[in-house]
Amino acid sequence: MSFRIEKVMASLSKSVLLGFTFLGINTIVFHACTDSNTDSKVSAPIEFVNKDTVSNIDSSSSPIKNEPLPVSLSIGAEEKLILSLPYKIKPGHSYNQVKEIFPLVKGIRPEEAKDELANSGYTESITKTTFAGRNISLEFNFKNDSLYSMYLQVVETNPSKAELFFNDIKNYYTNLWGEPSHDAIEEENHYLQSYIWPEKNVNNVYPFVTFGQNRGIIIWGLKNGNPL
């Protein structure tokens, strides 16, 4: 419990002085306790620290805010819009709601161009445009006009550029949402890294980013079901 000096001095007639120590001009510490007729708890010590000693106080326990992870992408207005899609577009959005958020979206067609899927309510919209100097394909999947997944795909054939691009995308969303869960699949001639943000799951639809290193394919967006 903290209190002002004058209140302590005024109550000394009812208090027992436990300690009063002078250390040059550097520190004065004293304790006060209440008499037997009042609460027997001892109040917290009051300390006066000379400002010249402040630099010697250990601050290692102070919380340190993490620095943002590096993102080297060239981000213009269209890139900002595309990067915002995984958190602006929600599972359950209709095609018209998606179009309000992303006006570049193309029209609806049967999923995988199969009429039997369309007859079961499955449709899709695929839009091709550019993103940070690369071609990008954006696929929106619907069941009965309710969005259930979204895939944003870039292919980068240069291995070093592909890895840098993947890290940029992962870091962008990590800065936004925190550390993701991670899984890696390594098979003969196939290596895939997958990251998801479980706490952002809505109706079992997860934000994710994957990297197929062998073919330089980077995909991110919203995936139906936990991909790990």
Summary of the structure (lengths in Angstrom):
residues: 228
radius of gyration: 30.3
end to end distance: 50.2
largest distance: 92.8
contacts: 582
relative contact order: 0.11
helix: 28%
strand: 36%
